[in-house]
């Protein structure tokens, strides 16, 4: 299984924005971005040429790192989004939002996508009663997500729910039974990902 093992705090600093890759730690003064809000490396504080290509590339990298997706997989998402009806950028974000690991984070059942990904890979979650261990699994309207009965991850999940302020309107969560239902596909205005998807479309359209 391919995965990104690079330092997460450096990813936020590289993109110049908090991506909340470490969950609760990102909300404390221990967050590296709070102490060093400039790109990593010897030339991090130097002047950087803001070319059109660089702006588009950084936006793509930001989206990819936010969802924890590798380059090849992200390109496949874009190719699928471009073949669908509707606006390509919005289609792309909707597919990324409907990843099982992301949905678990949106529901408040994990503090970060890396934590959600690990729980899914270890078989702690079921979709419609069937165990799913693929983080990129696409959920659909009407799907029921539940923590596997007797899962040792339950204390971790309940701890994460205590930090959850709000669940998106396209999801329905029951934090008592640790179950959830997909009510519908997310609308663009409900997706809080800090990216401008049109820049990503422009990058791949060259």
N, C-alpha and C positions, 0 to 999 in steps of 0.2 A: 504494500500500500504506500503510494507516494504521498508525502506531506511536507509542509514547510516547517523546518525546525529552526529557522533563523530567529534572533532575538526580537520579541514582539514590540518592545518599547522603541527600538530603533526604527521599526516600520512606521510608527506614529510620527516620530521625529522627521523621518524622510519625507513623509507626506505633508508635514506642517500642520497636522490636525489630529486631535484625539480620536482614535478609532475604537477605543474601549475594548481592546483585545484581551485585557487581563481581568475583566469584570470588576469586582469590588475594589481592587487595588487602584484602578484608574480614578477612583473617586476620592482617594486619599492624597496626602502630601508626599507619599512615597513614589508617586507617578513620576517617571523620568521626564516626561514631556513638560511637567510643571517646573522642573528645575533647569532643563536644557531644551528650550523650545526652538531649537535650530537643528538643521540636518546633521547627522553623524559624520565623522571623518575629519581629516585635517583641514579640509576646505569648507567645512560646514557653515562657517560664519562669513565666507566670502560672497562676493556678488555673483549672482547666477543669471545667465541670459534667459529671459522668458520668451523663448520662441514659441510659435504656434504648436509645433510638434511636441515640444516639451510639456506644454500645458495639457495637451490631449493625452500624452503618455502618462503623466502623473495622475490624471483623473482615472485612467484605466487601472493603473497600479493601485490606486486608493480603493477602488471598488473590489478588485481582486483580493487585496489583503483584508478588507473589511469582512468579506464572506469566507475567507480562508480557502480560496480556490487557486489551484496552480494554473500556469499560463495556458497549457494545452486544453485543459478542461474549460477554462474561461472562454477560449476561442470557440469551442464546440457549443457553448451556451449561446454565443453571439450568432453563430451560423444558424442554429435552430430558431433563434428569435427573428432573424432576417427573413426566414422562409414563412413565418406565420403572418396572418392578417393583422393589421393594426400598426401601431408605431413601434419600430424596432427597439428603441431604447427602453420603452416601457415594458415591452415583452421580455427583454433581457432581465430587468429588475424583478419582474413578477416570477420568473423561473428561479432566480437566485433566492427570492423570499420564500418560495415554496419548498426549498430544500429542508429535509427533516431536521438537520442540526440547527438551522436558522430558526425554524418554527419553534423548537424547544426553547431557544433563547427568548424569542418573542413572547412565549407563554409564561416566562419567568421560572422555568424549571432548570435553568443552568445559568451560571454567572458569566460564561463566555462561550463563544462558538467552539473553541478548542476543547473545553470541558464537555460541551454537548456532543461533539464529535466522538470523544472518547467513550462516553456513555452509550452512544448508539453502536459503536464498533464492538463494545463488550456485550451487546445484546440485552440492554436494560429496558428497551422500549418496544412496544408493539403498535402496529397500525391495523385497525380492524380485526384485532385478536391474533394477528400473526406477528411473530418476532421479526423485526427488521434491523439488520446490522450494517446498512449502507447509509452513510451520512448524507449523500447526495440524493437519496430517495425523494421523488416528487410527490407531495401530498396533493389531494384534490378535494373538491367540495363534497362534504358528507363524511369524510374520513374521520375515524375515531382514534386518537392517540392516547396511550395509557402506559404508565410505568408497570413493568412486569411484576406480577405478584411475588412478594417475598424478595424483591431486589435489594441487595445490600447498599445500593446507591440512594435509597429513600431518604436517609438523614441529610445527605448532600443536597438533594432536590428540595426538601422542605426548607433548608437553610436559604437556598436561593430564592424561594418564593417570598421570603420575608423582606427581600429588597426590591420586590416588584411593585412599581407604582401603578402601572396601567397595562392592560392587554389590548392589542389592536382590535378594532371593531370586526375584522374579518375572521377573528378567532374567538372561540368560547372556551374558557378554562375553568376547571373545578379544582381549586388548590387543596381542597380537603381530600378528595379521592385521587388526586393527581392524574386526572384524565382531561381530555380536551377534544373539541370538535372543530373541524374546518368548515366554517359557514359559507365561504365563497372565496373567489380569488381576490387578492388585494388590489385596491385601486392606487393609482400613482400618488394621490394626495395623502395616502395612508402609509406610504413607504418613507421612513425617516432616514434612510441611508444618505450620508452627506456627500453625494456625488451628482454631477451634471451628466446624465447619461448621453446627451446629444454630443458631447465632446468625444465619448467613446465610439459612438457611431461614426463620427467624422474621421477618427483615427483609423478604424478598420475599413473605411470606405475608400481610402487612398489607393 
